[in-house]
Amino acid sequence: MSATAVDDFNIGISGKDFQTGSLSKRMFDTIMSRQNDGNDMSDEIKEAYTLYAMDFTAKEATREALEQNGLDMILQEEEEDEGMWGDVEAVRLYDINNPDKPITPKKIYDSLEDAIVDWTPGQTFDFVVRQVPARVKKLSMDELVQALDPDGKMREEAKEQNEALLSIFDDIKNLEEMNSDNTRRTEDAPRGSTDANDAYSGSDSSGGYRIINRSSLLRDSINQDGTENDKTAGHVMNALVSHGVLIVDVTDGGSSFKNAEILSRMWKTTDNFFDQVSDPSIASKLPGMTTAMETGSSHAKVGYGEYDSGSMKFLETRRERKNGNLLPEEAKEILGEDGTLALKSAFDIVAQVGKDVVRIAVAASSVEHGAFLDKKGTQGDSRDQKILASQGATLLSDELVDDGKPLPPNVKIDHDEGTVSMSPFRLCRYTDGRDGTDGSSREVFGAHTDSSFITAVPVAEISGLEVYDEEAEKWYRPELRARAHWEKEQSAQGKDPSLQYDESIGEDGERTPWHSRYLAIIPGENLQLATRNEIPAAVHRVVAMKDRSARLSAPILIRGRPGTKFLVKRYLGGALGNSLLLDADELSMQEIHEKSQPSFQ
C-alpha cells in the first residue's frame, strides 16, 4: 500500500481495551451538562444525544486503534458527522456493573441505532467497523525522535558529550539557525506576481483553508476538563502549518456584528488618515520613524514614513500600558478623538484573537510532542498531558504575549515589560506608482517573516496580502478566500453576493463592509520557537496593481513582552533535549529578538 494513498479498512474493536464505557460516559455527561434542564428533555432528543455519544465513542476508539497500527484516519469535513465515518456492525454490549462480562444471553446488534435501545452511556461495548478511510501515518522527525528517545535522556547525553551529535535530533539547533533558515525560505519563495483574477485563493480540499468562527477560539469553548477542543486545535494547526495563515470570522457566521462594527470604524479611521496626510503640510506634522525606548527594546519604532516614491506609506503606533494612550502623540491630532478610540478598540479585539490562537497552537504542539512529564519522569496519561499542555500554553499567552496591557500585580514571574507595548499597530497604504499602463502587478513590500508570535491582518477590501503556502507551493491570497466565503454565505441566504456591505445596520446606523468580518492570522518567529519549529514563521509579502485603487492595511504584530523571560519548563513542560528550546530557555524576549531577528521589521 502506498504511504500516501487512502484505503478503506475493516476493524474489530474490543471495548475493554479501548475503554468505550468510560469514554462514552464522559461524552454523554458533557452533552447533558450543557443543557439547561435535562429533566424537561423529550425522549427523542435524549435518544439522539445517546446515539451521538455512542457514535463519537466508537469513532474515537477506531481512531486510536488505527494509530496504534501506524495509520491515520482520513475524513473529509462531512464525514466527521455521525454515522458517516464508517459502517458499524456486530455490536456486543457488556454488563453495566461488570465491564469484563458480556451480557447474556449473547446478543449481537446490527448497528449502533439498534444497540442504543438496550445501551446506557458508560456501558462497555465491542463492535466491528468497515470502510474506514485511512492511510499509513507519516512520522515527522520529531515523532521519530520521540519514539527513539521518549524521555529525552539520549538528547541530554548527546549535548553533554558532543554538540555535533545533537544535530541528529534537531533540524534547527539555535535561534541564529532559525533566523538563517527563515531567510533561506524567504529567498527561495518564487518572485513575480499575478493579479487578483489569477491569484491562488486556496482550495476546498483542505480543512485549513476553511474560515473559523471567533467563538471557537475562546477559552470558554475549551473542554470542561480544561483541554483544548481537538477539532479546533486540528483546524488551527492545519491552517498555520500547511498554509501559513488562519482566517477568523469575528461575527461567528454573521450572528453578531459588534466586533465587525468596531473594525469597520477602524477602517474608516485609516481611510481618513491617509486622505489627510496626502496634504504635505499635514504629513509634515508627524515625526519620522523614531525609537520608542520606553518599550525596553531598541527595535521598537513609532512615527510616519513614506517609501518608494510614496508607493508605501506607514503610520507606526504603539500603546502606553497603563493609560492606553496612543504614540506618537502628534498622530492623535490627525486621527481625532473618535479615530483614536477606534484604533484602540480594534487593537483590543485583534490582540485577544491573536492570544487565543497562540494558546491553542502552543497547547497542540506540546501535546503532540509529549512535553509534560509526570513526577516519575514519564509521559503519563494522555488526558493529563493535554490538561498540563493547556495550562502551560495559557500561561504563555497571558505572560509572554504583549497585548498592550500591564501584567497583573499577582503574576508569579519576574518581569520588566516597559511602559510602552512592544506590539505595533501599523496603518499602511500601498500603491503601484510605476509609469506605464500595462495593468500588471508587482511586489511592493518584499517577502519576509515577522519577529512576532503572530501578525494579525484585518482583511482588506482590496486584496494584496500574499502568504507562501508551503503545501500548495504557491503564493496564497487569504483575502480572496475570505471574499469567497462571504459570497457563498450570502448566496445561501438568498442575498446578493456581489454587494460590498452586509445588509444589517450597525449601532452607528451604517452598514458594515464585508471585509470587516475577517482577520488573517499569520504565524511569526516567536510562535515557531514556542511550537518547537512545528509551525514555521510564514513567508508573506504585499503586491499592488498598476492603475488600481490604493490598498489600505492595518496589521498588528503581536510580539513578546521584552523583559519577560521565556521559561521552557513553565510554558512548554521542558525542552526534552530540543536544542532550539535549550538555546532560548530563560532568555528575555528581547534577547530572543536580538538573536533571532537582529534587524527591525
N, C-alpha and C positions, 0 to 999 in steps of 0.2 A: 504494500500500500504506500502511496506517495505521502511524504511528510506534510505536504500542503493540501492534499485532497480531502474533501469532506465526504465521509461514508456514513451509512446507516448501521447502527449497532443494536443487537438484542442482548439484554442483560437481565440476570436474575438477582434480586436484592434481598438480602437477609435483614429483616427488621431489627433483630437483636444486634447484629454487627454495626449497623448504621443508625441505631437509636431512633427509629421512626416514632416510637412512643413519646419520648421526652421532647423531641423537636416539634412534633405536631401539637403537643400541649402548650409549649411556649408560643407557637404561632397563633393558635386559636385564642389563647388568653390575651395576646397582644391585640388581636382584632376586636375582641369583646370589650377590652378596656377603653377603646376609643369610641365606643358607642355611648350615647348619653344615658340610656336606660335599657339594659338588656332584657329586663322583665317585660317590657312592652313590645318586644320584638316578635314579629309574626313567625310562624313555623317555617314558612317558605324562605324568609331571609336567613333564619338560623341554619337551615339546611344548606343554603348557598354558601354561608361562611364555613360551615363544616367541610363541605366539598373543597372549598378553596384551600383550607388548612391541610387537608389530606393530599391534595394535588401538589401544593407547594412542598410539602414534606417529601413526597415521592420524587419530585424533580431534584431537590437538593441532595437527597440520598444518591440518586443516579449520577448527579454531577460529581459527587465525592468519589463514587465507585470508579467512574471514568478517570478521574485524576490519579487515583491510586494505581491505575493501569497505564499511566502515561498518555492519557487522552484529554482533550478539551472539548466540552460540549459547545457546539457552534449553533446558535439560534439567531434568526432574524428577529426584529422587534416584535412582529406579530406572533411569532412562535413562542414568545415568553408567556403568552396568555394561557389561561387554564385549559388543559387538555390538548394544547397544540404542539407540545414539545416531544411527545411520544405516545405510543399506543399501549396503555397499561392493561394487563390482564392477569389472570391466575392470582388473585389477591387472597391471602390467608390471614385471618385475624388470630391474635393471642389473647389469653385471659387478661383482663384489665388489672387484676390483682396479682397475676403471676406472669411477668413478661417472658419467662422461659417456657411457658406451657401453651401450646396451640389449643384453641377452643375445640372441644369435642361435642358432638360428633363432627368430624372433619368436614369443612365446607369450603369450597373454592368459588370465589366470585369472579364473574367475567369482566368487571370494570370497577373503577372507584365509585361510580354512580350507584352501582348495585351494593357495594360494600358499606357505604355510609348509612344504610338502613339499620345495620347492626353494629356500627362502629362508633366509638366515643373518642374524642380527641384525648391523646395521652395513651391510647391503646396501640401496642406494637403490631405491625403488620408486615408481612412479606409480600412481594409481588414480582411479576415479570413485566418488562417493558421492551417494546420493539420499535424499530425505526427511529432511533435516537441519533440525530446528526452529530458527528464528532470527527475530530482529526487528531493526528499524533501531536502531542504537546511539544512546542518549541521551547527548549531550555535556553534562557538567556545566560550570559556569562555569570551574572550574579547568582542565578539559581543553581548553576553548575558548581560554583564555588561554595554556595551554602550547603549543597548536598555532600560535597567532599569534606567540608570543614564547618560543620553546623555551629560549633561554639566559638569559632574564631581563633582557637589556640594556634593552629598552624600559621595563620597570618601574623599573629603577635610574635611567634618564634622567628618567623621569616624576617620580620622587621628588625628584631634584635640581632640576628645573625648576618643578614645580608640584604641590604636595601634593594639590590638588583633583583633578588628572588621575588620580592613583593610585586613586581610588575606582572607576574603570572596571574595574580588575583585581581588586579585593578587596572582598568583601561586608562584612567587618569589618576595620577599619583598625587597631585597637589594643585593648589589654586592657580599657580602660574601655567601649568599644563592645561587646566580647564580654559584659561584665557586664550592660550595658543590654539587649542582645538576649536574654540568658538570663532577665532579669527580665520582659521582654515576653512571652517564650514561657510563662513560669510564669503570668503573669496571663491569658494567652489560653487556657490549658488549661481545660476545662469544669469547673464546680462541680457539687455534688450527687454522691451516691454510691449504689451498689446493694449488695445483699447478695451473699454468695458464690454463691448459686444463679443469679443473673442476671449476674454479673460476666463480663467478657471474658477468656477463657483462651487466646487465640491461635488459630492455625489451622494445619492440616497443609499448607496450600498454600505456605507459605514455609519455606525451609530454616532461616532464622534463629530459628524457634521450636523447632527440634529441640534436644534435650539433647546436649551434647558431653562425651565422656569426658575425665577429668582427664589421662590419659596422652597424649592428642592434643596437649596444650598444652605438654608438657615439652620442654626443649631437646634431650633425647635423641631426640625424634620429628621433628626437622627433617631436611631432606635431607642427603645425605652431603657436598654441596658447601658446606654452611653456610647455605643459603637456607631460608626458611620453606616449609612444605608448603602448596601453593596451595589445596587443598581446605579445610584447617583455617583458613587466613587468610580465605578467602571466607566460611566459616561465621561466624567471629568478626565480620567486618566487617558482614555482613548483619544479624546479631543486634543489634549495637551501633548501627549507623547507622539501620536501619529501625525497630527495636522498642525500643531503649533498654536492653536487658538481655540478657545471655548466661547460660544456665543450665548449670552444670557438675555432672556426676555424679562424685563423688570416689571411687566404688567401681568405676569402669570397667564399668558394667553389671552390678554385683553380683559381680565376680570377686575383689575384695579389699576387706575391710571395716575395715582398720586405721585409715584416716583418719576413716571414719564413726563408729567407736567412740570416737575422740577427741572428735569433735563431739558425740556423744551425752553424754559426760561433761561437756562444756561446757554443754549444755542442762540437765542435772541441777543443775549449779552455779548456773545462772541462776535456775532454779525455786526452789532452796533459798534463794538470796539474797533474793529478793522475799518469800518466806514469812517470813523472819526480820525484814526491815525493815517488815513490816506492824505490828510492835510498835513504837510510837513511841519507847520507851526505847532500843531498839537502833538505830533510824534516827538518833536524836539523836547517836550516837557518830561519825557520819560528817561530814566537813567539807562545807560547801556548795561550789558551783562556784567554784573559785579558779584564778587564772592560774598555770600551770607555766612560770615564766620560764626554767627550765633547758632548754627546747626551743630557745630562741633566738627565740621568737615571743610576742608579746603576745596572740595569739588562741588559744593552747593552754590548755584547761581540764582540770582534774581535780576530782572530787568527786561529790556526790549532790544531786539536786534532784527536787522534786515540783511539778507544774504542773496548771492547770485542775482545781482541787479534787481532786487525786490521780489524775485520769484518765491522766496521763502521769508515769511515774517513771523516772529515768535514773541510772545509775552510769557516770560517765565515767572510764575508766582509761587510763594510759599506761605504757610500759615504760622503765626506765632502760637505757641502751645496753650498758654493759659487763657488768653483772651480771644483767640481765633482771628485776630487781625490779619489782613492780607498784606504781603510785601510783594513789590515795592509800594511804599506809601503813595508815590506820585500816581500810580495806576488808578487809585480809588477815585480821583477827581474825574477821570475819563469814564470809568465804569459806572459811577454813580452809586448811591446807597442801595438801590434795588438790584443793580447789576452785581455789586459786591456780595450781597446776600445770596443771589442766585448761584454764584460760583462756590461760596462756602457750603450751601445746602447740597449742591451737586457733588462736591468733594466728599461730603459725609456719606452719601448714598453709595458712591462708586468705591470708596475706600473699604466700606464694610463688605461689599460684594467680593472685593479682592481678598480680604482677610478670610472670608469663608472658603473661597477656592483654595487658598494656601493651606488652610486647616485640613480640608478634605484630601488634597493631593499628598500632603506630608503623612497623614494617617495611613492612607492607602499604601504608600511606599514602605512605611515602617512595617505594616502587616506583611507585605509581600516578602520583605527581607528577614522576617522573624526577628526583629531587632530587640524586642523587650524580653529579657531573660528573667526567670523567677529566682527565688532565693537560693535554689540549688544550682543556678547557673545553666539551667536548661530552658528550652523554649516554652515548656509548659503547655497549658490548654490553649487552643486556638481562640476561644472566646475571650480568655484573659488577655491574650496578645492584642486582640482588637480593642479591648477596653483601655489598656495601657497606651496603645498607639494613639488612640483618640485623645486621651488626656494629655499626652506629650505634645501632640500637634496643636491642641487648643492653647497650651501654654506658649508655644512658639508664636502662634498667630497673635496672641494677646500681648506678649512681651517684646518680641523682636520686630514685628511688622509695624512700621511707622504710619499710623492713621492720623497723624497731626495733633493728637491729644496727649496730655501727660499721662504717664503710668500712674495708677492709683497708689496712694501712700502705703498701702499694706502689701505691695508686691514684695516677694521674698527673694529678690536677687539684687545684687549691687548693680547700679546703672548710672549712666551720665548721658542724658539724651539731648542736651542742648535746649535752648529756649525757642528755637525755630525748627519746624518739621524738615526732615530730610527728603520727604516725598514731594516733588514738584507737580504743580498743575500748570500745564502749558496750553496756551491758546495759539493756534497755528493757522496760517493762511498760505496755501500753495497754489502757484500758477505756473504755466509754461510760457516763459517770456521770449522764446526764440522767434527770430524773423522767419517768414515763410508761411505758407498756408496749406501745408500738406496734411494737416489734421492728425499727424502721428503723435503718439505719447512718448514720454521719456521719464527716466528715473530722476526725481528732483530731490529726494532725500535718500541717500545711498543705503544699501543693505548693511545691517548691523544687528547686534544683540544688545540688550539693555542690562545695566547693573542694577537690577531690581528683583524683588520677589515676583511681582507681576506688573505688567503695564496694562492698564485698563483704558481702552479706547472707546468712548461713546461712538456708536455707529453714525457715520456722516451721511448726509443726503446724497453727496456726490462721491462715488467710490474712488478709491485710490490707494488705500492701505492694502499691501500685499504681504502675506506671510508665506515663507517657503515651506511647503507641505512635504515633509520627509517621506511619507508613504507614497504619495502620488508623484513625487519628484517634479513638482510644478509650483509656480507662484499662484497662491490661492487668495481670492478676494472675499473675505468674510462678509463685507458689506453687501455683496451681491447675493450671498446665501441668506442673509437677514431679509433682504427685499423679497426674495423668492418665498421665504416663509410667510411674510406678511401678505403677499398676494394670494398665496394658497389659502390662507385663513380667511381672507376677505371673500374669495370665491365660494368657499364652503358655507359662508354665512349669507350668501346671496347678495353681497355688496360689490361695488365696482373696484376691481383690483388695480386699476390704473390711477386711482386717487393718491394724492401725496399726504393727505391728512386723515386721521381717524374721524369717524362721524360723530363720536361722543364729544360733548362740550365739557371743558375743564372748569375748575373752580374760578379761573380768571375770565370765564366767558368765551374762551377761544378754543379752537380745535388743536389737537396735538399732532405734530408731524409724525409720520410713520416711523422715522428712524429714531425718534426719542425713546422708543421702547427697548432698544437693544444696546448691549455692551459687548465688545470683543475683548476677551481676557487673554493676554499673551504672556507666557512664562519667561522669566528673566534668569540671570545667573545665580541669584541667591536661592531661587527655588530649585535650580539644577543641583546646587550643593545640598540643600536640605532633603532632596529625594535621592541622594546617593548617585547622582548623574543619570537617574532614570528618566527624568523629564529634561530634555536639553533646552537651553535658552533658545527661544525661537528667533531665527533669522527673519528680519522683516524690513520693509522699505516703503516709500511712497512714490507713486507715479502720477503724473499730471498730463493732460492732453492740450495740445495747441488749440487756441480759439474756443475753449470751453470755459464755463464759469469757474471761478476760484473754488478750490476745495477747502473748507474750514474743518479743523480738527481740534479736539480738546482732550488729549491724553493725560492720564495721571500715572506717574511712575511710583508705585508703592515700594519704597525701599526699606532698609533696616534702620533701626534707631542707632546712630553712630557709635555711642559709647557703651552700648549694651553688648554683653558677651554671648557668643554662640556656644552654648553648653550642650555638647552632644549627648551626654547621658541624660540630662534633664528633658531634652526635647525629642531625642531620637532613640532613646533606650541604650545607646552605646555605639561605638564605631565598629565593633566586631572585626577589627583588623583592617577596615577600609581606610586606605592611606589618605584619600582626599579628605575624609572627615577628621582623621587624626591631624592633618595639616592645619585645619581650621579650628579645631577644638580650643575653646577658651580664648579665642581671639575676639576683639571687639568687631562689630560690624564695619566700622571704619577701617580697621586693619585688614579685614577680608576684602573690602572695596579696593584698598591700595594694592593688594597682592593680585587680585583677580581682574581688576579693571583700572589700571593706573591712569588712563586718560578719561577726562569728563565726557559724558554723553548727555 
